[in-house]
């Protein structure tokens, strides 16, 4: 499917008082699909939009307006891809190449179609990176187990038992290959899931129960440490 076919862009004029930018909540839903490498959900979310995507006016020149819009979108998508575990160097290289190509396009429709399909490609890259064959079987097994059992209580010792190796050795190879501590990776994946539950109006207590956080205070403290804001602030910003 051509992702660009699902997207309509409307530029807001300065006096367009009755329209608002596309909501932060909607942006998060879309870019979280990139972060999670969820191609099917990305397409579903776009199909579910019953309105155009609205962007602010950034240039009086129509082509430059679309180029600026494309750069903004790929910049945000790149950040979410990195948060989803995609290699930072590869992500920025991908973004740079996209921006260079956008700079050469000279029609609004070409820019929309190109950036839409590149976002889809970036989402596929995130998905592939989660089961990267370059990673050792132990790391792939950990990632697969965490993704499939994110609502369970997961510890490093649990994963080491599943892999049949010591906790110390598993932690060592995971950090070497993924650039992140295994315990931190588990927590980050749970917090990513918590963000979507917050937008579905789950209470802190319900989230802690659903994702096996030890306490609401631990959940709130962890959320603030990762995202530099409380869950409540995140929800308010998303509305």
N, C-alpha and C positions, 0 to 999 in steps of 0.2 A: 504493500500500500504506500502511495505517495503521501507522506505526512503533510506536505504543503497544501494539499487539497482540503485539509480540515481547518485551515487557518485563514481568518480574515483579520486584517489589521486596520484599525481606524485611528487616525491621528486626532488628538483633541486640540482644538483651537483655544486660545487664551480666554475667549468669552463663552466657551462651551460649558456653562455652569451646571447644566443638568446631568452631565456625564462625569464619571469618575474614572481614574486609572483602573485597570484590572486589579482586583483586590489582592492584597498580600496573601490571603488564605488560598486563593486560586493559584497564585504564583508558586507557593510552597507545594501545593498538591502536584503541580506539573513538574517542578524541578526536583521534587523528592523522588519522582519516577526515574529521573536521570541518576540521582544519588544511589538508588537501590538497584539500578540496572534492570528495571522492570519495563520492558518494551511494550508488553501487552497492556499494562495499566496506563502507560503514557498515551497510547492510542485510544483507550477507553475514556480517559479523562478529557481528551480533546474532542472525542465524539460527543461527550456529555455536555460540552459548552453550548449553551443556548444563546450566546451572544458573541460578538467579536472581541478580540483582544484590543484593549485600548492603551495607547502609549501617548506620552506627552509630546508636544511639538518641540523638537530640538534643532530644527533648521528651517529656513524659508525655502531652501532648495529641496524639491521632492526627493530626488535621488539621494542626497546627503541625509535626509531625514530617515530613509530606509536603511542606509548604511550605518548610521549611528544606532538605530534600533537593533540591527543585527549584531553589532559589536556588544551592545549592552546584554543581549540575550546570551551570546556565546560566553561572555565573561561570567555571568551568573551560573550558567550550566557547567562551566569548567570548575568553578568553586565547589558546586554540589558533587561533581564527579570525583574530585579529590577527597571530599568528605566521605564518599562512598567507598574509598579504598583504591581508586585508580591512581596509578603512579603519577606523582606530581610533575616530573619532567616531561613525561609523555603527554599529560593533560595540557600543559602550557604550550608545548610544541604543536599539538593539535589545534589549539585555540589560535596561535599565531598564524598557522597556515590558512585557517578559515578566514581570519580577518584580512589576510593578503588577497585571498580570492574575492571576498566581498568588495574590496576596494577596486577590483577590476570589472565588476558587474555594473551594467548601466541601464537596467530596467527594474522597476519595482517588483514585478512578478518573479523575475529571475532571482532576486535577492531573497524573497519570501520562500520560494521553493528550495533554494540552496540551503539557507540557514535551517529550515525545518528538517530537511533530510540529514544535515550534519548533526543536529541535536539527536536525531534518531540513531545515527551511527555512533555518537558518543555514548549513548545509553547502552548500545550493544557492546561497546568496548568495556564499560563498567561491568556489565554482566559477565563477559568473558574473563575479566581480570579476577573475578571471584572464584573461578575454578581454573585458574591459570595452570596449564600443564607444566610450566617452568617451576612451579612450587613443588616441594617435596610431597609425597603421598600423605605424610602426617599433617602437614599444614592444610592441604586440600580437605582432608577428612575433618579437621577442626572447623574450618570455615563452613563446610556443608552441614555439619551437625549444629553449629550455632544458628545458621540461617533457618534450618528446619525445626529448631526447638527453642526459639527465642523466648517463648513464654515460660519455659522451664527454668528452674534454678540450675545454673551452669557454673561449674568451678574448674579451675585448671587441673585439679586432681581428677575430676570426672573425665575430662578430655584425655588426660594422660593414660587413664585406665582403658578408655576406649581405643586409644592408639597402641597400647601395650608397651609404653616407654615411660621413663621417669618424668616427673613434673619439671624438674630442673632442665633436663635435656629438651623436652618439648618447648618450654618457655624460651630456651636459648635459640632453637632453630626458628621458632615463630618470629621472634624479634629480629633475627638476622634477615629473614625473607620478607617480612611484612613491614618492618620499620616501626613496629608498635608492640608494646607489651601485650601478651595474650589476655591478661585480666582487663586491661584497658580496652582492648578490642571488644570483648564481651560486653562491657559496660556501655561502650559507644553504640553498639548495635541495639541494645535494649533502649537506650535513650532516643535513638532514631525512631524506634517503634512507639515510644512514649509520645513523641511529638505528634504523630498522626492520631493517637488516642486522645490527646488534649484537644485537637481540632474536632474530634467527634464528641466533645463535651464529657469525657470521662473525668471523674473526680480524682484527686491525688490518691485517695484510698483505693479506688477501683483500679488505677494504673499499677499501684504497688502490688495488689493482689494478682492482677493479670500477668505481670511481668516478673513476679517474685522478687521485688525489692524488699530489703529487710525492714525498712521503715520509711514513712513519708519524709522524715527529716533527711535521711540518706539520699532519697530520690531528689529532693529539692536541692540539696547541697551539690550532688553530682551534676545535676542539670545546669546549675549556675556555673560550675567549674568548666564544663565543656562549652557552653553557649554564651557565657558572660551575661546571662539574664535569668531571672526566675521563671518557672513554668507559667506563672500568672502573667508576667510581663510578655512572654512569648504569645500567649493567647490573646492578650489585648492588642498587640502589634499585628496579629493575624486577622483581626476583624476589620 
